[in-house]
Amino acid sequence: MRILLINPPNCGRSIPEEEYGIATIKAIFRGEPLSLETLAAECDGHEVDILDLKVEPEALGDRLRNFAPDLVGITGMTCEANGMLAIAGQAKNLGVRHVVVGGHHASNDPEYFNKPGVDWVSIGLGSAGFSRLVQALERGEQPEIPWMARVREPGRALEWRRRPFSQEDLGEGRPPRYDLVNKYRDHYVMAGTKARIGFVVSAMGCTHACSFCAIPNLTSGRYLVRSPEAVARDIESLDTPYVRLVDANTFGRPEQAALLCRELAEKGLRRKYLVDVRADTVVNQPGLMKEWKAAGLAAAIIGLEEIDDERLRRMNKRSSTEQNRKAIAILKDIGVMVVGDFIVNPDYSAEDFSRLDDYIRETGVDLPIPSILTPMPGTALHRQMRDRITNHNLDYYTFSNAVVPTRMPEPEFYGAYAALVHRAHAHLRKP
């Protein structure tokens, strides 16, 4: 079977750019399509290729005609959902028999893809189900895979059931097919630099359930950690000076994180690592942070989110502003770059923007990343804010648009947000 796996183009839209001429904060998503590389690794015996439309945005028609796939698989985020449907429709128009969609939005809102052009919707971790589907289709069967919804008739409710994912769903048996994106490798670089970066998974899911986060739905709420040997093998497969561990929570099990750190040190895998870590983990495990620094930890991405404890409580963050300050100080003291994720609430006033600006300056966060609070489908926040949402076009769900009314007049809100982003990135340095 000929299989073409497709990463959609950057297709998110920007209210501040379209309405107010503010062009500096449009969201652009970069980085290799690791989920597709992982799927490709499960397709032994088939001819597989990856098309990254973020690098080649005009290549879809030619690749579909020249490669002539039997099956197309498409992944994507919420803001890419409409683009995914457009790709599916074009594939069908050019004679592709089977079209499968998966990824974040498919896992959180599968009914969105219950439309013409789509044959299957993969819900949650997809590698085991995708492999099973490919094998069955190769035999001419139409399998019943409970966690993969078959679109029998667009508009008729999908039939599927969520299942508990396990270690077997992590695809540890073989490394991702990094070779399939070698032609794109020079495009996968650190923001603001030309340094090449590769992606590796060390864990899936999260130990917490913040109200704004859609990640737990990918694993049915479980936190699954890959073996140190499998992670080290994947890192060894990459020829990049930087490695991003693309986990929601790399150090969710500190004892496992310590084992991985030692595995990397023993194998001499001296790369510069970028990881996601919770502030409370940094505060409770300073020794682990030092050990990782010695192994090559260059930057830690922390979801600081807010500078107000009550807002953190409402997000179910289970952290505090005091912990955040301590974590920043610990990381800076040992020489690790701090990338701080902040959530700008549409309810912000001018004073709130000013307080956040002061906090960033006082704490010395090296790279602040302010995003606008967005109730993503499938999250507790979406259920809480459903009645307030005024913009339902998923093209705008990029975390740089307000999809609920803002407290400040919109032009002033986006002006303040753009100014915050500009100041945050003015002194971007290489980790």
C-alpha positions in Angstrom: 0.0 0.0 0.0 1.2 3.5 -0.8 0.7 5.8 2.2 1.1 9.6 2.2 1.2 11.3 5.6 0.5 15.1 5.5 1.3 17.9 7.8 -1.0 20.8 7.0 0.2 24.3 6.1 0.2 27.2 8.5 -3.4 28.2 8.1 -4.3 30.1 11.3 -5.8 33.5 10.9 -5.2 36.7 12.9 -7.9 39.2 14.1 -5.3 41.8 15.0 -3.8 41.6 11.6 -7.0 41.5 9.6 -9.0 44.0 11.6 -6.4 46.4 13.0 -3.3 46.0 10.9 -1.2 44.5 13.7 1.0 42.0 11.9 3.6 41.2 14.5 1.7 38.5 16.5 0.3 36.1 13.9 0.9 32.6 15.1 3.3 30.5 13.0 3.8 26.8 13.9 7.1 25.3 13.1 8.9 22.0 13.8 9.0 18.6 12.3 5.8 16.5 12.2 6.9 13.9 14.8 3.5 12.3 15.1 3.6 11.4 11.4 7.2 10.1 11.7 6.0 7.9 14.5 3.1 6.6 12.4 5.4 5.9 9.5 7.6 3.7 11.7 4.6 1.4 12.2 4.0 0.9 8.5 6.7 -1.7 7.7 6.2 -3.3 4.3 4.4 -0.3 2.8 5.7 2.6 0.7 5.4 5.6 3.0 6.2 9.3 2.4 5.7 12.5 4.4 4.6 15.8 2.9 5.2 18.8 5.1 3.0 21.6 3.7 4.4 24.0 6.3 7.6 23.8 4.2 6.0 23.2 0.8 2.6 24.9 1.0 1.9 24.5 -2.8 3.0 20.9 -3.2 -0.2 19.0 -2.4 -1.7 18.5 -5.8 1.6 17.5 -7.5 2.5 15.1 -4.7 -1.0 13.4 -4.7 -0.8 13.0 -8.5 2.8 11.8 -8.7 2.8 9.5 -5.6 -0.7 8.3 -6.2 -1.3 7.1 -2.6 -3.9 4.5 -1.6 -4.2 6.1 1.8 -3.7 9.6 3.1 -3.2 10.4 6.8 -3.5 14.0 8.0 -2.7 15.3 11.4 -3.2 18.8 12.9 -4.0 21.2 15.7 -7.4 22.9 16.3 -6.5 26.0 14.1 -5.6 23.6 11.3 -8.9 21.6 11.3 -10.4 23.4 8.4 -7.2 23.0 6.4 -7.2 19.3 7.2 -10.7 19.0 5.7 -9.6 20.9 2.6 -6.7 18.5 2.2 -9.0 15.5 2.7 -11.4 16.9 0.0 -8.6 17.4 -2.5 -7.2 13.9 -1.9 -10.6 12.4 -2.5 -11.1 14.5 -5.7 -7.8 13.1 -7.0 -8.9 9.5 -6.4 -7.4 8.6 -3.0 -9.4 5.6 -1.6 -8.8 6.0 2.2 -8.4 9.3 4.1 -7.6 9.2 7.9 -7.4 12.2 10.1 -6.0 12.4 13.6 -4.1 14.6 16.0 -5.1 17.1 18.7 -8.4 18.3 17.3 -9.6 14.9 16.1 -9.0 13.6 19.6 -10.9 16.4 21.3 -13.7 17.0 18.8 -14.0 14.0 16.5 -17.4 14.9 15.2 -15.9 18.0 13.6 -14.4 15.6 10.9 -17.7 13.8 10.3 -17.8 15.3 6.9 -17.4 14.3 3.2 -13.8 13.5 2.3 -12.9 11.7 5.6 -13.2 8.0 6.0 -11.7 7.4 9.5 -11.1 9.6 12.6 -8.3 8.5 14.8 -8.9 9.4 18.5 -6.1 9.6 21.0 -2.7 8.0 20.5 -2.8 6.8 17.0 0.2 4.6 16.1 -1.3 1.2 17.2 -4.7 1.8 15.7 -3.3 3.3 12.4 -1.0 0.2 11.9 -4.0 -2.1 12.6 -6.1 -0.1 10.1 -3.5 -0.2 7.4 -3.0 -4.0 7.7 -6.8 -4.6 7.5 -7.3 -2.3 4.5 -4.4 -4.0 2.8 -6.4 -7.3 3.1 -9.5 -5.6 1.7 -11.3 -5.6 5.1 -13.2 -2.7 6.8 -12.1 -3.2 10.4 -14.0 -2.2 13.5 -11.4 -0.5 15.7 -13.3 1.0 18.7 -11.1 4.1 19.2 -11.1 4.9 15.4 -14.4 6.3 14.3 -15.4 5.3 10.8 -17.4 7.9 8.8 -20.1 5.7 7.4 -22.4 8.6 6.4 -21.4 12.2 7.0 -23.7 13.8 9.5 -24.7 10.5 11.1 -23.2 10.4 14.7 -19.8 8.7 14.8 -19.6 5.4 16.7 -16.5 5.0 18.8 -15.4 4.5 22.4 -12.4 6.0 24.3 -10.1 3.4 25.7 -7.3 3.4 28.3 -4.1 3.8 26.5 -1.0 2.0 27.7 2.7 1.6 27.3 2.1 -0.4 24.1 0.7 2.8 22.4 4.0 4.7 22.8 5.7 3.1 19.8 8.9 2.2 21.6 9.7 -0.7 19.3 11.4 1.4 16.6 12.5 5.0 16.2 10.4 7.5 14.3 11.1 7.7 10.5 13.2 10.8 10.8 14.7 9.9 7.4 11.4 10.8 5.7 11.9 14.5 6.6 15.6 14.7 5.8 14.6 16.9 2.8 13.1 19.4 5.2 15.6 19.2 8.1 17.2 22.6 7.4 13.8 24.2 7.9 13.3 22.8 11.4 15.3 25.4 13.4 15.1 27.3 16.7 13.0 30.4 16.6 15.1 33.5 16.0 18.2 31.4 15.1 19.3 29.0 12.3 20.2 26.3 14.8 18.7 22.9 13.7 16.4 21.2 16.3 15.0 17.7 16.4 11.9 16.5 18.2 11.7 13.4 20.6 8.9 12.2 22.8 9.8 11.0 26.3 6.3 11.0 27.8 2.7 11.4 26.7 -0.2 12.9 28.6 0.2 14.8 31.9 0.0 14.3 35.6 -2.4 17.2 36.0 -5.6 18.4 34.4 -5.5 22.2 33.9 -8.8 23.4 32.7 -7.4 25.0 29.5 -5.4 22.1 28.3 -6.5 19.5 25.7 -3.5 17.2 26.1 -5.0 14.7 28.6 -7.7 13.7 26.0 -4.9 12.3 23.8 -4.2 9.6 26.4 -7.6 9.3 28.1 -6.2 11.1 31.1 -3.2 8.9 31.6 0.5 9.9 32.0 2.7 7.4 30.1 6.5 7.5 30.2 8.7 6.0 27.5 11.8 3.9 28.5 15.1 5.7 28.8 16.6 3.3 26.3 13.9 4.2 23.6 14.3 7.9 24.2 18.1 7.7 24.0 17.9 5.6 20.8 15.6 8.3 19.2 18.0 11.1 20.2 20.9 9.1 18.8 19.0 8.9 15.5 19.0 12.7 15.1 21.8 14.7 13.8 20.8 18.0 15.4 22.6 20.1 18.1 19.3 20.8 19.8 16.7 18.3 20.9 13.2 19.3 22.0 11.5 16.8 24.2 8.0 17.5 23.1 6.1 16.4 26.2 3.5 18.3 28.1 5.4 17.4 31.3 8.9 15.9 30.8 9.6 15.4 34.5 6.2 14.2 35.6 7.8 11.2 37.2 11.1 12.6 38.7 12.5 9.1 39.3 12.1 8.2 35.6 13.5 11.6 34.5 16.6 10.9 36.6 17.0 7.5 34.9 16.7 9.1 31.5 19.3 11.8 32.4 21.8 9.1 33.5 21.1 7.1 30.3 21.9 10.2 28.1 25.1 10.8 30.1 26.2 7.2 29.9 25.7 7.2 26.1 27.5 10.5 25.8 24.5 12.2 24.1 25.7 15.7 24.7 23.0 17.7 23.0 21.3 20.9 24.2 17.9 19.9 25.6 14.7 21.9 25.8 12.1 20.4 28.1 8.7 21.2 29.6 8.6 21.2 33.4 6.2 22.3 36.1 7.3 25.0 38.5 6.4 22.8 41.6 8.7 20.1 40.2 11.6 22.5 39.9 11.0 23.7 43.5 10.7 20.2 44.8 13.5 18.6 42.7 16.4 21.2 42.5 18.9 18.3 42.5 17.3 16.8 39.4 17.5 20.1 37.6 21.2 20.3 38.4 21.7 16.8 37.1 19.9 17.6 33.9 21.9 20.8 33.5 25.1 18.7 33.7 23.7 16.4 31.0 22.9 19.3 28.6 19.6 21.0 29.7 19.7 24.4 28.0 16.1 25.7 28.4 13.1 24.8 30.5 9.6 25.8 29.3 7.4 26.5 32.4 3.6 27.1 32.3 3.7 30.0 34.6 0.3 31.0 33.1 -0.8 33.8 35.5 0.6 36.2 38.1 -2.6 36.0 40.2 -3.2 33.0 42.6 -7.0 33.2 42.2 -6.8 32.9 38.4 -4.4 30.0 38.8 -6.9 28.3 41.1 -9.7 28.8 38.5 -7.5 27.2 35.9 -7.0 24.1 38.2 -3.2 24.7 37.8 -2.4 23.4 41.3 0.5 25.8 41.6 1.1 29.3 43.0 2.8 32.5 42.1 5.2 32.0 44.9 6.3 28.6 43.5 6.6 30.2 40.1 9.0 32.8 41.4 11.1 30.2 43.2 11.3 28.0 40.1 12.5 30.8 38.0 15.2 31.7 40.5 16.4 28.1 40.8 16.7 27.6 37.1 18.4 31.0 36.5 20.8 30.2 39.4 22.0 27.0 37.7 22.2 28.6 34.3 19.2 27.2 32.5 17.2 29.5 30.2 13.7 30.1 31.4 10.9 30.1 28.7 7.8 31.2 30.5 4.3 30.5 29.1 1.8 33.2 30.1 -2.0 33.2 29.5 -3.5 36.7 28.8 -7.1 36.7 29.8 -9.5 38.5 27.5 -10.8 40.1 30.7 -7.4 41.9 31.2 -7.4 45.6 31.8 -4.6 48.0 31.0 -3.4 47.6 34.6 -3.3 43.8 34.2 -1.1 44.1 31.1 1.2 46.5 33.1 1.4 44.1 36.0 2.4 41.2 33.8 5.0 43.4 32.1 6.5 44.3 35.5 6.5 40.7 36.6 8.4 39.5 33.5 11.0 42.2 34.0 11.3 41.6 37.8 11.7 37.9 37.6 14.0 37.9 34.6 12.2 35.3 32.5 14.5 34.9 29.5 11.8 34.3 26.9 8.2 35.1 27.9 5.6 33.6 25.6 2.2 35.3 26.2 -0.8 33.6 24.7 -4.4 34.6 24.7 -6.7 32.4 26.8 -8.6 30.2 24.3 -11.3 27.8 25.3 -10.3 24.8 23.1 -13.0 22.3 22.2 -12.8 19.2 24.5 -11.4 21.1 27.5 -13.1 22.0 30.8 -12.5 25.6 30.0 -14.5 25.3 26.8 -17.4 23.8 28.7 -17.2 26.6 31.2 -17.0 29.4 28.6 -19.2 27.9 25.9 -21.9 30.5 26.3 -19.4 33.4 26.0 -17.7 32.3 22.8 -18.5 34.6 19.9 -16.0 33.4 17.3 -16.5 29.7 16.4 -14.2 29.7 13.3 -11.4 27.4 14.3 -9.0 29.2 12.0 -8.7 31.8 14.8 -8.0 29.3 17.6 -4.2 30.0 17.4 -3.8 31.4 21.0 -3.2 34.8 19.5 -6.9 35.8 19.1 -9.6 36.5 21.6 -12.6 34.3 20.7 -14.7 35.7 23.6 -15.4 39.4 24.1 -12.5 41.5 25.6 -12.9 43.7 28.6 -10.9 46.5 26.9 -12.0 47.8 23.5 -10.6 45.3 21.0 -8.1 47.7 19.3 -6.7 48.6 22.7 -6.5 45.0 23.9 -4.6 43.8 20.8 -2.4 46.9 20.9 -1.4 46.1 24.5 -1.0 42.4 23.6 1.2 43.2 20.6 3.4 45.6 22.7 3.8 42.8 25.3 4.8 40.3 22.6 7.2 42.7 21.0 9.0 43.5 24.3 9.1 39.8 25.2 10.9 38.9 22.0 13.1 42.0 21.8 16.0 40.4 23.7 15.6 36.8 22.5 18.8 34.9 23.0 20.0 31.5 22.0 19.9 28.9 24.8 
